[in-house]
Amino acid sequence: MGARTRAPYPPAFRAEAVQLVHANGRSLSQVAKDLGVHHETLRGWVKQMAIDGGRAMG
């Protein structure tokens, strides 16, 4: 049998998660923990939304 994969997170969930990172004084790791996602997953979403929004990541 093949490995099970998790269904992708809905775009609205991703957008809300990224907004929480930017809006609160909490760390990215804390927001990820609160939402039950891996911090590197959330970091990737933040980075991709910045790229999509035309903001350079440095």
Order of alpha helices (4+ residues) and beta strands (2+ residues): alpha-alpha-alpha
